[in-house]
């Protein structure tokens, strides 16, 4: 799809306790708002978006699309974010773009790292020693399945020795204390709407849109079956 003079995308990220929204033009973030607090998305997301649009002189109808983190992550947070995004798209008649939360974290880790990496492993905390994770290459392209993983010291030992590993996300801190492999890089961070911008723009250009009526977050529901509820995000 050929862009207009500027392709303006509103991005929403609510998969953890850090809630954020960002505005971008042609894949570059112009402005963003971040707020932190347990389960505060329901009360604060709409005012955040309103403030962000107002201070940049836009309305939702001025946007080319709305992008939202699609999971995995907090059940409650994801539902709030996706519901908000769907409502905005339906009301304004603009496309909806879903961006995987782990892809956001991979892009974030690469951007925040001062050195390159051969493999990037974003991790979302799923309580205790469990994380939601996937394997990406150094460019941020996913090369492994998104899955839950119970961590121990030998996790990821199957990856070739001598390769640089970058772990990022709010679940990597607990692996840093037990990893047996030397030389890995750890960047503890929550996914941010700032890093949705480029990914959303690529999807927009490729017309990779979600069905506004039927899009649902990616919860990794199969992981929840038979598991103590205290172990599950949300």
Secondary structure, DSSP 8 states (H G I E B T S, - for coil): ----S--EEEEEE-SSSEEEEEEEETTEEEEEEEEE-TT-HHHHHHHHHHHHHHHTT--GGG-SEEEEE--SS-HHHHHHHHHHHHHHHHHHT-EEEEE-HHHHHHHHHHHH-SS--SEEEEEEE-STTEEEEEEEETTS-B-S--EEEE--TTTTTTS-TT--EEEESTTSHHHHTT--SSS-EEE-----GGGGHHHHHHHHHTT--B-TTT------GGGTTTS-GGGS--
